[in-house]
Amino acid sequence: MAHVISDECIKCGSCVAECPVGCISEGDTKYIIDKDACADCGACAGACPVDAISAE
């Protein structure tokens, strides 16, 4: 299972630095997690200040 970023994302970028596999990239309106590369570690979810990241 991969993690996903909801529309609540404020594009602060705090999740990007926490991802150990580098699967988070900036999209048009929010950051996006590459589901195929996600290791499902949850580090990004813990770093998100608005709780926009959850397990799929």
KOLFI-482693 format. One line per field, with one value per residue: residue number from 0; residue in one letter; y negated, x, z negated of N, C-alpha, C in turn. Coordinates in steps of 0.1 Angstrom, whole numbers, plus 5000, padded with zeros to 4 digits. Each point is the difference from the previous one (the first is absolute). Last residue first. Example, Ala and Ser with C-alpha at 12.3 -4.5 7.8 and 13.67 -1.06 7.14 Angstrom:
! residues 2
nr	c(1,0)
rest	c(S,A)
n_py	c(5022,5057)
n_px	c(5128,5003)
n_pz	c(4929,5001)
ca_py	c(4989,4988)
ca_px	c(5009,4991)
ca_pz	c(5000,5000)
c_py	c(4989,4988)
c_px	c(4992,5009)
c_pz	c(4992,5000)
This chain:
! residues 56
nr	c(55,54,53,52,51,50,49,48,47,46,45,44,43,42,41,40,39,38,37,36,35,34,33,32,31,30,29,28,27,26,25,24,23,22,21,20,19,18,17,16,15,14,13,12,11,10,9,8,7,6,5,4,3,2,1,0)
rest	c(E,A,S,I,A,D,V,P,C,A,G,A,C,A,G,C,D,A,C,A,D,K,D,I,I,Y,K,T,D,G,E,S,I,C,G,V,P,C,E,A,V,C,S,G,C,K,I,C,E,D,S,I,V,H,A,M)
n_py	c(4953,4968,4950,4942,4952,4971,4960,4992,5040,5036,5047,5026,5017,5041,5047,5043,5020,4996,4978,4995,5004,4964,4947,4950,4943,4945,4956,4973,5012,5036,5024,5044,5049,5043,5014,5027,4992,4957,4956,4956,4984,4981,4954,4964,4971,5002,5013,5042,5026,5033,5048,5044,5053,5053,5054,5057)
n_px	c(4969,5027,5014,5007,4993,5006,5026,5049,5037,5033,4991,4989,5036,5021,4985,5008,4996,5021,4998,5001,4963,4967,5010,4984,4993,4983,4973,4980,5023,5037,5046,5022,5021,5023,5046,5016,4996,4971,4993,5002,4960,4962,4991,4981,4959,4950,4955,4959,4958,4980,5022,5034,5020,5027,5005,5003)
n_pz	c(4984,4966,4989,4994,4992,4956,4986,4996,5014,4993,4992,5038,5027,4990,5009,5029,5048,5046,5054,5049,5031,4998,4999,4985,4996,4987,5014,5034,5042,4989,4978,4974,4974,4989,4977,4961,4952,4979,4978,5021,5021,4977,4991,5030,5009,5018,4985,4995,4999,5030,4995,5001,4989,4996,5006,4999)
ca_py	c(5002,5013,5012,5012,5003,5014,4999,4992,4991,4987,4994,4996,4987,4989,4990,4998,5000,5011,4998,4998,5011,5012,5011,5011,5012,5010,5007,4994,4987,5000,4989,4989,4988,5002,4989,5006,5007,5012,5012,5003,5004,5015,5006,5008,4994,4999,4986,4996,4992,4986,4995,4986,4991,4988,4988,4988)
ca_px	c(4989,5002,4995,5005,4994,4994,4985,4994,4990,5006,5003,4988,4994,5009,4992,5007,4989,5004,4998,5013,5009,4995,5000,5008,4995,5011,5004,4992,4995,4990,4991,5004,4990,4989,4998,5001,5013,4999,4999,5013,5010,5000,5006,5012,5011,5013,5002,5014,5003,4999,4987,4999,4995,4994,5007,4992)
ca_pz	c(5010,5007,4993,5006,5013,5000,5001,4989,5006,5003,4987,4993,5006,4995,4992,4987,4990,4991,4985,4993,5003,4993,5010,4996,5005,5002,4988,4989,5003,5011,5000,5009,4999,5009,5010,5013,5002,5007,4991,4993,5010,5002,4988,5003,4992,5008,5001,5001,4988,5005,5003,4995,5010,4993,5001,5000)
c_py	c(5011,5001,5012,5012,5013,5003,5014,4999,4992,4989,4986,4994,4996,4987,4988,4991,4999,5002,5013,4999,5000,5012,5013,5011,5011,5013,5009,5006,4993,4986,5001,4989,4989,4989,5001,4989,5005,5007,5013,5013,5004,5004,5015,5007,5007,4994,4997,4985,4995,4990,4986,4994,4986,4991,4989,4988)
c_px	c(4991,4988,5003,4995,5005,4994,4993,4985,4993,4989,5006,5003,4987,4994,5008,4992,5006,4990,5002,4998,5013,5010,4997,4999,5010,4994,5012,5004,4994,4995,4991,4989,5005,4990,4989,4998,5002,5013,4999,4999,5013,5011,5001,5006,5013,5011,5014,5002,5014,5003,5001,4987,4999,4995,4992,5009)
c_pz	c(4996,5009,5008,4991,5006,5014,5002,5001,4989,5005,5002,4986,4992,5005,4995,4991,4985,4988,4992,4985,4992,5002,4993,5011,4996,5003,5003,4986,4987,5002,5012,5000,5009,5000,5009,5011,5014,5003,5008,4992,4993,5009,5002,4989,5002,4993,5008,5003,5000,4989,5005,5005,4993,5011,4992,5000)
